[in-house]
């Protein structure tokens, strides 16, 4: 399918596809942004599709309303709307690709925009020739070459007057910056393309090296976290050079913050839209953001209850006379020492208990530090309480005050099943 606005570039692409006798359809969006001109563009593309005898698929968008609702710029709103619809329509109609008419000047403008905002290699390599189902066959050609082709072949197109306004950064670069660069060196556009190709090759090499680093250093845990040894990471040299490429698949793009985290104190973290990156001593931990946190509430366990669901699993309570080898998720306690109802809650600052096997009481915060638990580990910890006293730091350590003794008459086995 060919995305066609009615402008020079997309009209030339449309004619080229017809000249090559390709099997294609035409996609046109009316964004309702330029009063009568938007409708005239649609009419122009409709007539051309009829003349070329190719199927046309068109849609109207209330772009202004969408931008306001989603707090986007008009340009970003239009881009989001059209690409989403392009892909949906191509899939529905059984087409493999969507062709767009981006050319060399577009790539240069994107390069300069990204450069002005601050960017890495991704932003300096311009617009990709192929991205998912989107293909851009005109990228090697300048706008001047495309216009010459149109003129020589008597091809008509529509001019978008909004492209002349310099209130948008892209137009300002197009009309004010690029002409000066070309005036300083008539080979500027050609030299830029050569440089862009070299940058793309460099990026390809760095991406391959980043994959090698990930394969060697990423250690996936049972809970889905990824652990990275900082000492091993530093053996690859200055992390500012490669850390962005190693972590960008998790949404992290601010390489300065990522590099700074390495030398920060334990417990510091940064966030992307989907993940968090946490330093825990000499380890970096990548963990997905929770879609929804467990509600902050308490769970009551009455004496007669044998199964209680809590956010970290299911607590199973059973009277027993048989003691099996202890596991992390199981405790045996003297039931007669309990005050019902039992309470399950998140641990809180100031909590303390008497760890079984240790002397005296200890604050949970100190216990966690001694156990070298990460911030993520601590966020997942719940405690089982009898009245105000902690019976069990669930999945970690029971309290000495409730342990079974030789004269214990009622033995209660509590297991956390996940």
C-alpha positions in Angstrom: 0.0 0.0 0.0 1.2 3.5 -0.7 0.6 6.4 1.8 -0.4 9.4 -0.3 -1.1 12.9 1.0 -1.4 14.5 -2.4 2.0 16.2 -2.1 4.9 16.0 -4.5 6.8 13.1 -2.8 3.9 10.7 -2.3 2.4 11.5 -5.8 5.7 10.6 -7.5 5.9 7.4 -5.4 2.3 6.6 -6.5 3.2 7.1 -10.2 6.4 5.0 -9.9 4.4 2.1 -8.4 2.0 2.3 -11.3 4.8 2.5 -13.8 6.3 -0.7 -12.3 2.9 -2.3 -12.5 2.9 -3.2 -8.8 -0.2 -4.6 -7.1 -1.0 -1.8 -4.6 -3.7 0.3 -2.9 -3.6 3.9 -1.9 -4.0 5.2 1.7 -5.1 8.8 2.4 -5.7 10.6 5.7 -7.8 13.7 6.0 -6.7 15.3 9.3 -9.2 18.2 9.0 -6.5 20.7 9.9 -6.5 23.1 6.9 -10.2 23.9 6.4 -10.9 23.6 2.6 -7.4 22.5 1.7 -7.6 19.2 3.5 -10.8 18.3 1.6 -9.2 19.4 -1.7 -6.3 17.2 -1.0 -8.6 14.3 -0.5 -10.5 15.0 -3.7 -7.3 15.2 -5.6 -6.0 11.8 -4.4 -9.5 10.3 -4.9 -9.5 11.4 -8.6 -5.9 10.3 -9.2 -6.7 6.8 -7.7 -9.6 6.5 -10.1 -7.5 7.6 -13.0 -4.8 5.1 -12.2 -7.5 2.4 -11.4 -6.1 1.5 -8.0 -8.1 0.9 -4.9 -8.3 3.8 -2.4 -8.7 3.6 1.3 -9.3 6.9 3.1 -10.2 8.1 6.6 -11.0 11.4 8.4 -9.5 12.3 11.8 -10.5 14.9 14.3 -6.8 15.5 14.9 -7.2 18.6 17.1 -9.5 16.8 19.5 -7.2 13.7 19.6 -4.1 16.0 20.3 -5.9 17.7 23.2 -7.3 14.5 24.7 -3.9 12.8 24.7 -1.8 16.0 25.4 0.2 15.7 22.1 1.4 18.2 19.6 -0.6 18.4 16.4 2.3 16.8 14.4 2.7 13.9 16.9 -1.1 13.3 17.0 -1.3 13.2 13.2 1.7 10.8 13.1 0.2 8.5 15.7 -3.2 8.4 14.0 -1.9 7.8 10.5 0.7 5.1 11.3 -1.8 3.2 13.5 -4.4 3.3 10.7 -1.9 2.5 8.0 -0.9 -0.7 9.7 -4.4 -1.7 10.6 -5.7 -1.2 7.1 -2.7 -3.0 5.5 -3.3 -6.1 7.7 -7.1 -6.0 7.1 -6.6 -5.8 3.3 -3.9 -8.4 3.1 -1.0 -6.2 2.0 2.5 -6.9 3.3 4.0 -3.5 3.2 3.2 0.2 3.4 5.3 2.5 1.3 5.9 6.1 2.5 7.6 8.8 0.4 10.3 10.0 2.8 13.4 11.2 1.0 17.0 12.4 1.6 15.9 15.9 2.7 13.6 14.4 5.3 16.4 12.4 6.7 18.6 15.4 6.9 15.9 17.4 8.7 15.3 14.6 11.1 19.1 14.4 11.8 19.3 18.2 12.5 16.2 18.1 14.7 17.6 15.3 16.8 21.0 16.9 16.9 19.5 20.2 18.2 17.7 18.3 21.0 20.6 16.1 21.9 20.7 12.5 20.8 22.7 9.3 20.4 23.5 7.3 17.3 19.9 6.3 16.9 18.9 9.9 16.3 21.8 10.6 14.0 21.2 7.7 11.6 18.1 9.3 10.3 14.9 7.6 9.1 15.2 3.8 8.6 14.6 2.5 5.1 12.6 -0.4 6.6 10.8 -0.4 9.9 8.3 -3.1 10.6 6.0 -3.1 7.6 6.9 0.4 6.6 9.3 0.8 3.6 10.7 4.1 2.3 12.1 3.5 -1.2 12.8 7.2 -2.0 15.3 7.8 0.8 18.3 7.8 -1.5 16.8 10.7 -3.5 16.7 14.4 -2.8 13.6 16.5 -3.0 15.2 18.3 -6.0 15.6 15.0 -7.9 12.0 14.0 -7.1 10.7 17.4 -8.3 12.8 17.2 -11.5 11.3 13.7 -12.2 7.7 15.1 -11.6 8.4 18.0 -13.9 9.9 15.9 -16.7 6.9 13.5 -16.6 4.2 16.2 -16.3 3.1 15.0 -12.9 0.8 17.3 -10.9 0.7 17.5 -7.2 -0.8 19.5 -4.3 1.2 22.1 -2.3 0.6 22.1 1.4 0.8 25.8 2.4 1.5 24.9 6.0 4.9 23.6 5.0 5.9 27.2 4.3 5.3 28.3 7.9 8.5 28.4 10.0 6.6 28.2 13.3 7.3 24.4 13.3 10.9 23.4 13.9 11.1 21.1 10.9 10.0 23.8 8.5 12.4 26.3 10.1 15.3 23.9 9.5 14.0 23.2 5.9 13.7 26.8 4.9 16.4 28.6 7.0 19.1 26.1 8.0 19.5 23.6 5.1 19.8 26.3 2.3 22.6 27.9 4.2 24.4 24.6 4.6 24.0 23.8 0.9 25.2 27.3 0.1 28.4 26.7 2.1 29.0 23.5 0.3 27.1 22.4 -2.8 28.0 18.8 -2.1 26.6 19.0 1.4 23.6 16.8 0.8 25.7 14.1 -0.9 28.3 14.3 1.9 25.6 14.0 4.5 24.3 10.8 3.0 27.8 9.3 3.0 28.2 10.2 6.6 24.8 8.9 7.5 25.6 5.5 5.9 28.8 5.3 7.9 27.0 6.1 11.1 24.5 3.4 10.3 27.3 0.9 9.9 28.9 2.0 13.1 25.5 1.6 14.9 25.2 -1.9 13.5 28.6 -2.8 14.9 27.8 -1.3 18.3 24.4 -3.0 18.5 26.1 -6.4 17.8 28.6 -5.7 20.6 25.8 -4.7 22.9 24.0 -8.0 22.2 27.3 -9.8 23.1 27.5 -7.9 26.4 23.9 -8.7 27.2 24.4 -12.4 26.5 27.4 -12.5 28.8 26.2 -10.3 31.7 22.4 -10.6 31.9 21.4 -13.1 34.5 17.7 -13.7 34.5 16.2 -14.6 37.9 13.2 -16.8 38.7 11.1 -13.7 39.6 11.8 -12.2 36.2 14.4 -9.7 37.3 17.7 -9.3 35.3 20.8 -8.9 37.4 24.0 -7.4 36.0 27.4 -7.5 37.8 28.8 -3.9 37.9 32.5 -5.1 38.2 32.0 -7.3 35.1 30.2 -4.5 33.3 33.1 -2.1 33.9 35.6 -4.5 32.3 34.1 -3.4 28.9 35.4 0.1 29.4 33.6 3.4 29.9 29.9 2.5 30.4 28.9 5.9 28.8 30.0 4.4 25.5 27.8 1.3 25.4 25.3 1.4 28.3 22.5 3.0 26.2 22.7 0.3 23.6 22.7 -2.4 26.3 19.6 -1.1 28.1 17.6 0.7 25.5 15.3 -2.3 24.8 13.9 -1.7 28.3 13.0 1.9 27.5 16.1 3.5 29.1 17.4 6.4 27.0 19.1 8.8 29.3 22.6 7.3 29.2 24.0 10.0 31.6 21.6 8.8 34.3 22.4 5.2 33.6 26.1 5.8 33.9 25.7 7.8 37.0 23.7 5.1 38.7 26.8 2.8 38.6 28.6 5.0 41.0 25.6 5.9 43.1 24.8 4.5 46.5 22.9 1.3 46.9 19.1 1.7 46.6 19.2 4.4 43.9 17.0 3.8 40.9 15.8 5.3 37.6 12.7 4.5 35.6 11.6 4.1 32.0 8.0 3.8 30.9 8.1 0.0 31.4 11.0 -0.8 33.7 13.0 0.3 36.7 16.8 0.1 36.9 18.0 -0.3 40.5 21.5 -0.4 42.0 21.9 -3.0 44.8 25.5 -3.0 46.0 27.5 -4.2 43.1 24.5 -5.3 41.0 22.2 -3.5 38.6 18.7 -4.9 38.6 16.3 -4.5 35.8 12.7 -5.2 36.8 9.4 -4.5 35.0 7.2 -1.9 36.6 4.2 -3.4 38.4 1.0 -2.9 36.4 -0.9 -2.5 39.6 0.5 -2.5 43.1 -1.1 -4.8 45.7 -3.5 -2.7 47.7 -2.2 -1.5 51.1 -4.4 -3.5 53.4 -4.3 -6.2 56.1 -5.6 -9.7 55.9 -7.2 -11.4 58.9 -6.8 -15.1 59.7 -9.4 -16.6 62.1 -8.5 -19.7 64.1 -10.7 -22.0 62.1 -9.3 -20.9 58.7 -6.9 -23.2 56.8 -6.3 -21.3 53.6 -6.0 -17.5 53.1 -5.0 -15.8 49.9 -2.7 -12.8 50.2 -0.9 -10.8 47.5 2.3 -12.9 47.6 0.6 -16.3 47.5 -1.7 -18.5 49.5 -1.1 -19.2 53.2 -1.9 -22.8 54.2 -2.4 -23.5 58.0 -2.5 -27.0 59.3 -2.3 -28.6 62.8 0.3 -31.3 62.7 2.5 -33.6 64.8 4.9 -34.4 62.1 7.9 -32.0 61.5 9.4 -32.2 58.0 12.8 -30.6 57.0 12.4 -26.9 57.1 12.1 -24.9 53.9 12.1 -21.2 53.3 8.3 -21.1 52.7 7.3 -23.0 55.8 7.4 -22.5 59.6 6.3 -24.6 62.6 5.0 -22.6 65.6 3.4 -23.1 69.0 -0.3 -22.4 68.3 -1.1 -21.8 72.0 1.1 -18.7 71.9 -0.9 -17.1 69.2 -3.7 -14.4 69.6 -6.4 -14.6 67.0 -7.2 -13.2 64.5 -3.7 -13.3 63.0 -2.9 -10.4 60.7 -0.9 -10.4 57.4 0.3 -7.0 56.3 3.2 -5.2 54.6 6.2 -4.6 56.8 6.5 -1.0 58.1 9.4 1.2 59.1 10.1 0.7 62.9 9.0 -3.0 62.8 11.1 -5.4 64.8 11.2 -9.0 65.7 13.2 -11.7 67.5 14.8 -13.7 64.7 14.8 -17.4 65.5 18.4 -18.6 66.0 19.6 -15.1 66.9 19.9 -13.3 70.3 17.7 -10.4 71.1 15.5 -8.3 68.9 16.3 -6.7 65.6 14.6 -4.0 63.5 13.4 -5.4 60.1 15.4 -2.6 58.3 18.6 -3.8 59.9 17.7 -7.5 59.3 17.1 -6.7 55.6 20.4 -4.9 55.4 22.3 -7.8 56.9 20.5 -10.2 54.5 21.6 -7.9 51.7 18.1 -7.6 50.3 17.5 -5.2 47.4 14.9 -2.4 47.5 12.8 -4.6 45.2 13.1 -7.6 47.6 11.9 -5.4 50.5 9.0 -4.1 48.5 7.7 -7.6 48.2 7.9 -8.5 51.9 4.9 -9.2 54.1 4.7 -10.2 57.8 2.4 -12.5 59.8 1.5 -11.0 63.1 -0.1 -12.1 66.4 -1.5 -8.9 67.8 1.3 -6.4 67.6 4.0 -9.1 67.5 5.6 -10.4 64.3 5.3 -14.2 64.1 7.0 -14.6 60.7 8.8 -12.4 58.1 7.1 -14.4 55.4 9.5 -16.5 53.4 12.5 -15.3 55.4 12.6 -15.9 59.2 10.2 -16.8 62.0 10.2 -15.1 65.4 11.9 -16.9 68.3 9.0 -16.1 70.7 6.6 -18.4 68.8 8.9 -21.3 68.2 8.0 -24.8 69.2 9.4 -26.2 72.4 9.7 -29.7 73.8 6.5 -29.2 75.8 4.5 -27.7 72.8 1.1 -29.4 72.7 -0.5 -27.7 69.6 1.9 -27.5 66.6 0.8 -25.3 63.7 2.4 -25.6 60.3 2.1 -22.5 58.1 3.2 -22.7 54.4 3.2 -20.0 51.7 2.2 -21.6 48.4 3.0 -19.5 45.3 
